[in-house]
Amino acid sequence: MANKPSSTLRLFCCFLSLSSIAAAQSLPPSSLSTQKTFTLEDSRRLAALNDARLLSAEQDKIIAEERVREAKYLFLPEFGLQASATKYEARYPFSLSSDFRNILLFPDSPATYGANTNYIYSGRGYMRMSLYEGQRTINTLRLTQAAQKQAISNFESVKMDLVFSVKEVFYRLLLAQARAETSRAHLRAVEKLAAGIRQNSWERIELELTLATAHSRNSEAEHNLDLSRLAFLKNLNLELDTPFKIVGSLESRPVDINIEKASLWALELRPELQSETYKAQMDALSVNLASARRIPTVFLGSDYELTDRRFPLRGNNWDATIGIRIPFSYDYWSQVKQRRAEQRQGQLKRAELQDRVRLEVRQSYENLQYWQKEWPLRESHYRRVQALFESADRRPNEALGKIRALSALLEMKFNYLSALTEHILAQARLERAVGREIQP
């Protein structure tokens, strides 16, 4: 009988455990773990969804597209309807304003028209169309089309900047994680070795210095890891307290590319240069539009109007007009000179941009070549010293020498990881300078 209560209690506890497990399985995965995992592709995709500059450039594309559509409408005639009802009191004849078609109104005797003498109603339909404007309409369309292409190029340029920045913060974070893990392992190994050393006064001083250095490097690595995590979150426009982890590895392969070919690619593919090319077209069209201000305009118009003092409206008028308008403007030459100066200014900017692009390609290429030679060299040195360390004598009386070797090995691994990361980013920087991906 004494065992029954304990058995019942065990059954009750089992029931509670099963209930909690079932409840946990019924919850969505996000409630079980809120930590997010990002690969490089995930980071690119999320950054593209949240980046304000890219979203703004996308809206510029939409605006430019709608302006092209508006320019196309200029080739179509304008149609419209107008209706008005006017109450008036006239002692002398007068006319309404031009907004109401200058309708003439006369004072009349109430006996003639009854109580509705002081009312007049009008309905009108009209059509307006320009027959010739000195190519102003077609140049306006071409101007908007060039602006649309420029907006697309600007969007691509911002997108390429974003891709490079995401790569940079992603691999910088991978490097910070590797350095932090390595420094933590190094600190544990040094502390373990130091615990079993019987040292004299001078050896103790050296040992304390080595321990202090290991603690400082570990603390600095952890601090750099926190800063790299914040930079990653900021680049992806996420909340700065978002828990996350990244999945990736520091791996790279040599890249073989001809510098002359890379420069030609950059001059052809860089969105900034394409944008300046479309800007040149826009400048030339602006000069043509300014020059066309003194060209006569031929236009066509027609109206059909019903006007009366009572319903139904029976009186009607209609007209069809073709006319010519010859403008005389005081600022004609100033506008032309201004547009030509802007065109020349654009030419100078394009030449400067081409020189800057060539310099960027050359600098990125030289940087890639340096790290492409330095990274394998540092890796081979590190692997060789690591193999010597693992095969070295492990006698207890040489523990302090092992600690010195561990510190040197840590520094070599840091240098190797930094060189590997710089090679990855140098390739990404060259791809940004060229305007296309470069396959190893």
C-alpha positions in Angstrom: 0.0 0.0 0.0 2.9 2.3 0.7 4.1 2.1 -2.9 0.7 3.2 -4.5 1.1 6.9 -3.9 4.6 7.0 -5.3 3.4 5.0 -8.4 0.5 7.5 -8.9 2.9 10.4 -8.6 5.2 8.9 -11.2 2.3 8.4 -13.6 1.2 11.9 -13.1 4.7 13.3 -13.8 4.9 11.2 -16.9 1.6 12.6 -18.1 2.8 16.1 -17.5 6.0 15.4 -19.4 4.1 14.0 -22.4 1.7 16.9 -22.4 4.5 19.4 -22.4 6.2 17.6 -25.3 3.0 17.5 -27.3 2.4 21.2 -26.6 5.9 22.0 -27.7 5.5 20.0 -30.9 2.2 21.9 -31.7 4.0 25.3 -31.4 5.4 26.9 -34.6 9.2 26.6 -35.1 9.7 30.3 -34.6 8.4 30.1 -31.0 10.9 27.4 -30.2 13.9 29.1 -31.6 14.1 32.7 -32.8 17.7 32.5 -34.0 18.0 33.2 -37.7 20.5 31.5 -39.9 21.9 33.4 -42.9 24.0 32.1 -45.8 25.6 34.5 -48.3 22.7 34.3 -50.7 20.2 34.8 -47.9 22.1 37.9 -46.8 22.1 39.3 -50.4 18.4 38.7 -50.8 17.4 40.2 -47.4 19.7 43.2 -48.0 18.0 43.8 -51.4 14.6 43.8 -49.7 15.6 46.2 -46.9 18.2 48.6 -48.4 16.9 52.1 -48.6 19.2 53.2 -51.5 18.2 50.2 -53.6 14.5 50.7 -52.9 14.8 54.4 -53.8 16.6 53.6 -57.0 13.8 51.2 -57.9 11.3 54.0 -57.4 13.4 56.2 -59.7 13.0 53.5 -62.4 9.2 53.5 -61.9 9.1 57.3 -62.1 11.2 57.3 -65.3 8.9 54.7 -66.9 5.8 56.8 -66.2 7.5 59.9 -67.6 8.1 57.9 -70.9 4.4 57.0 -70.9 3.5 60.7 -70.4 5.8 61.8 -73.3 4.1 59.3 -75.6 0.7 60.8 -74.8 1.9 64.1 -76.2 1.5 62.6 -79.7 -2.2 62.1 -79.1 -4.9 64.8 -79.5 -6.4 66.2 -76.3 -10.2 65.7 -75.9 -12.4 67.2 -73.2 -15.9 68.2 -72.1 -17.0 71.3 -70.2 -20.3 72.2 -68.7 -21.3 75.4 -66.9 -24.4 77.0 -65.4 -24.3 80.8 -64.8 -26.7 83.1 -62.8 -26.2 86.7 -63.6 -27.7 90.2 -63.4 -26.9 92.5 -66.3 -27.6 96.2 -66.8 -25.2 96.4 -69.6 -23.8 93.8 -72.1 -20.7 91.9 -70.8 -19.0 88.6 -71.3 -17.9 85.8 -69.0 -14.2 85.1 -68.3 -12.1 83.1 -70.7 -12.5 80.1 -68.4 -16.2 80.0 -69.5 -15.6 80.6 -73.2 -16.2 84.4 -73.1 -20.0 83.9 -73.5 -21.7 87.3 -74.2 -24.6 88.2 -71.8 -27.1 91.0 -72.5 -29.8 92.5 -70.3 -33.3 91.4 -71.3 -36.8 92.2 -70.2 -38.3 89.6 -67.8 -41.5 89.7 -69.8 -39.6 88.2 -72.7 -38.0 85.2 -71.1 -39.9 84.8 -67.8 -38.3 84.0 -64.4 -35.2 82.3 -65.9 -33.8 85.5 -67.5 -30.8 85.6 -65.2 -29.6 82.0 -66.0 -27.6 80.6 -68.9 -26.4 77.1 -69.5 -23.5 75.8 -71.7 -22.1 72.5 -72.7 -19.0 72.1 -74.8 -16.7 69.4 -76.3 -13.3 70.3 -77.7 -10.2 68.8 -79.3 -6.6 70.1 -79.4 -3.6 68.7 -81.3 -0.2 70.0 -82.3 0.7 69.2 -85.9 4.2 70.5 -85.9 6.5 71.7 -83.0 9.9 71.5 -84.5 10.6 68.0 -83.1 10.0 69.2 -79.6 7.6 66.4 -78.9 9.9 63.6 -80.3 12.9 65.1 -78.5 10.9 65.1 -75.2 10.1 61.4 -75.7 13.8 60.6 -76.5 14.8 62.6 -73.4 12.5 60.6 -71.1 13.7 57.3 -72.7 17.3 58.3 -72.1 16.4 59.2 -68.5 14.8 55.8 -68.1 17.9 54.0 -69.2 19.9 56.2 -66.9 17.7 55.2 -64.0 18.1 51.6 -64.8 21.9 52.0 -64.9 21.8 53.8 -61.5 19.8 51.0 -60.1 22.3 48.4 -61.3 25.2 50.5 -59.8 23.5 50.7 -56.4 22.8 46.9 -56.6 26.4 46.1 -57.3 27.5 48.3 -54.4 25.1 46.5 -52.2 26.3 43.0 -53.3 29.9 44.0 -52.5 29.1 45.5 -49.1 27.1 42.3 -48.2 30.1 40.2 -49.2 32.4 42.3 -47.2 30.5 42.3 -43.9 29.7 38.5 -44.4 33.3 37.5 -44.8 34.5 39.9 -42.2 32.1 38.3 -39.7 33.4 34.8 -40.7 36.9 36.0 -40.1 36.0 37.5 -36.7 34.3 34.2 -35.7 37.3 32.2 -36.7 39.7 34.5 -34.8 37.5 34.4 -31.7 37.2 30.6 -31.8 41.0 30.3 -32.3 41.8 32.8 -29.5 39.5 31.0 -27.1 41.1 27.6 -27.8 44.6 29.2 -27.5 43.7 30.7 -24.1 42.4 27.4 -22.8 45.5 25.6 -24.0 47.9 28.1 -22.4 46.0 28.0 -19.1 46.1 24.2 -19.1 49.8 24.2 -19.8 50.6 26.9 -17.3 48.8 25.0 -14.5 51.4 22.2 -14.6 54.5 24.3 -14.8 57.0 24.6 -12.0 58.7 27.8 -12.8 61.4 29.9 -11.2 61.0 33.6 -10.8 62.1 34.6 -14.3 60.0 31.9 -15.9 57.0 32.9 -13.9 57.3 36.5 -15.2 57.4 35.2 -18.7 54.5 32.9 -18.1 52.4 35.7 -16.6 53.2 37.9 -19.6 52.1 35.2 -22.0 48.9 34.6 -20.1 48.1 38.3 -20.0 48.8 38.5 -23.8 46.5 35.5 -24.4 43.7 37.1 -22.4 44.1 40.4 -24.2 44.0 38.8 -27.6 40.9 36.8 -26.7 39.2 39.9 -25.3 40.1 41.8 -28.5 38.8 39.0 -30.7 35.5 38.8 -28.8 35.2 42.6 -29.1 35.8 42.5 -32.9 33.3 39.7 -33.2 30.6 41.9 -31.5 31.4 44.8 -33.8 31.3 42.6 -36.9 27.9 41.2 -35.9 26.6 44.8 -35.5 28.0 45.8 -38.9 26.3 42.7 -40.5 22.9 43.6 -39.0 23.3 47.2 -40.0 24.1 46.2 -43.6 21.0 44.0 -43.7 18.9 46.7 -42.0 17.8 44.4 -39.2 17.2 45.1 -35.6 20.6 45.4 -33.8 19.5 42.9 -31.1 18.4 40.2 -33.6 19.8 36.8 -32.6 21.4 35.1 -35.7 24.2 33.0 -37.0 25.8 32.8 -40.4 26.7 29.7 -42.3 29.8 29.8 -44.6 33.4 29.0 -44.8 36.6 31.0 -45.6 37.5 29.4 -48.9 39.0 30.8 -52.1 40.6 29.8 -55.3 43.2 31.6 -57.5 41.9 33.8 -60.2 43.5 34.3 -63.6 42.5 37.5 -65.4 44.1 39.8 -68.0 44.3 43.4 -66.9 43.7 44.8 -70.3 40.6 42.6 -70.8 39.4 43.7 -67.4 39.8 47.4 -68.3 37.8 46.9 -71.5 35.1 45.0 -69.6 34.9 47.9 -67.1 34.5 50.5 -69.8 31.7 48.5 -71.5 29.9 47.1 -68.4 30.2 49.6 -65.6 26.7 51.0 -64.9 28.2 54.4 -63.9 29.7 54.8 -67.4 26.5 53.7 -69.1 24.6 56.2 -67.0 27.0 58.9 -68.2 26.5 57.8 -71.8 22.7 58.3 -71.4 23.4 61.6 -69.7 25.3 62.7 -72.8 22.3 61.8 -74.9 20.1 63.8 -72.6 22.5 66.8 -72.8 22.4 66.7 -76.6 18.6 66.5 -76.6 18.4 69.4 -74.1 20.4 71.5 -76.6 18.0 70.6 -79.4 15.0 71.5 -77.2 16.5 74.8 -76.3 17.2 75.5 -80.0 13.6 74.6 -81.0 12.1 77.3 -78.8 12.0 79.7 -81.7 10.6 77.3 -84.2 6.9 78.0 -85.1 4.2 75.7 -83.9 1.3 74.6 -86.0 -1.8 73.4 -84.2 -5.3 72.2 -84.8 -8.4 72.7 -82.7 -12.1 72.2 -82.9 -15.1 72.9 -80.6 -18.8 72.1 -80.5 -20.9 74.1 -78.1 -24.6 74.2 -76.9 -25.7 77.4 -75.1 -29.2 78.5 -74.1 -31.1 80.0 -71.2 -33.3 77.0 -70.6 -33.3 73.2 -71.1 -33.2 71.5 -73.5 -30.2 73.4 -75.0 -30.9 74.0 -78.6 -28.5 76.7 -79.7 -25.2 75.3 -80.9 -21.9 76.6 -82.3 -19.0 74.8 -83.7 -15.6 75.7 -85.1 -12.5 74.1 -86.5 -9.3 76.0 -86.4 -5.8 75.6 -87.7 -3.2 78.1 -86.6 0.4 78.9 -86.3 2.2 80.3 -83.3 5.6 82.1 -83.7 7.3 82.6 -80.3 9.7 85.5 -79.5 11.7 84.9 -76.3 14.3 87.2 -74.8 16.2 84.4 -73.2 16.6 82.2 -76.3 20.4 82.5 -76.6 21.0 82.3 -72.8 19.1 79.0 -72.7 21.1 77.6 -75.7 24.4 78.6 -74.1 23.4 77.1 -70.8 22.5 73.8 -72.4 25.7 73.7 -74.4 27.8 74.5 -71.3 26.0 71.6 -69.4 26.8 69.4 -72.4 30.5 70.3 -72.2 30.5 69.8 -68.5 29.1 66.3 -68.9 31.8 65.5 -71.4 34.5 66.5 -68.8 32.8 64.4 -66.1 32.7 61.3 -68.4 36.4 61.6 -69.2 37.2 61.9 -65.5 35.0 59.0 -64.7 36.7 56.8 -67.3 40.1 57.6 -65.8 38.8 56.8 -62.3 37.3 53.5 -63.5 40.6 52.5 -65.1 42.4 53.4 -61.9 40.0 51.3 -59.8 40.4 48.3 -62.0 44.2 48.6 -61.9 44.2 49.0 -58.1 41.8 46.2 -57.6 43.9 44.0 -59.9 47.2 44.8 -58.1 45.5 44.1 -54.8 44.2 40.8 -56.0 47.6 39.8 -57.3 49.3 40.6 -54.0 46.9 38.6 -51.9 46.9 35.8 -54.4 50.6 35.3 -53.8 50.6 36.1 -50.1 47.7 33.9 -49.0 49.2 30.5 -50.2 52.6 31.5 -48.8 51.2 32.3 -45.4 49.1 29.1 -45.4 52.1 27.0 -46.3 54.2 28.6 -43.5 51.4 28.0 -41.0 50.8 24.4 -42.1 54.5 23.6 -41.9 55.0 25.1 -38.4 51.8 23.4 -37.3 53.2 20.0 -38.4 56.5 20.7 -36.6 54.6 21.7 -33.5 52.5 18.5 -33.5 55.6 16.3 -34.0 57.7 18.1 -31.4 58.9 16.6 -28.1 56.2 16.8 -25.4 58.4 16.5 -22.3 57.0 18.3 -19.3 60.1 20.4 -18.7 59.6 22.0 -22.1 56.0 23.3 -21.4 57.1 26.9 -21.4 58.6 26.5 -24.8 55.4 24.9 -26.0 53.5 28.0 -24.8 55.8 30.2 -26.7 55.3 28.1 -29.8 51.5 28.2 -29.3 51.6 32.0 -29.2 53.6 32.2 -32.4 51.4 29.6 -34.1 48.3 31.7 -33.1 49.8 34.8 -34.7 50.6 32.8 -37.9 47.0 31.5 -38.1 45.7 35.0 -37.7 47.9 36.2 -40.5 46.8 33.3 -42.7 43.1 33.8 -42.1 43.4 37.5 -42.7 45.2 36.9 -46.0 42.6 34.4 -47.1 39.8 36.9 -46.3 41.6 39.7 -48.1 41.9 37.5 -51.2 38.2 36.8 -51.2 37.4 40.5 -50.8 40.0 41.5 -53.4 38.2 39.3 -55.9 34.9 40.8 -55.0 36.4 44.3 -55.2 37.7 43.6 -58.7 34.3 42.2 -59.8 32.8 45.5 -58.6 35.4 47.5 -60.5 34.9 45.5 -63.7 31.1 45.2 -63.5 30.8 41.5 -63.8 31.6 38.3 -62.0 35.0 36.7 -62.5 35.2 32.9 -62.4 38.3 31.3 -60.8 
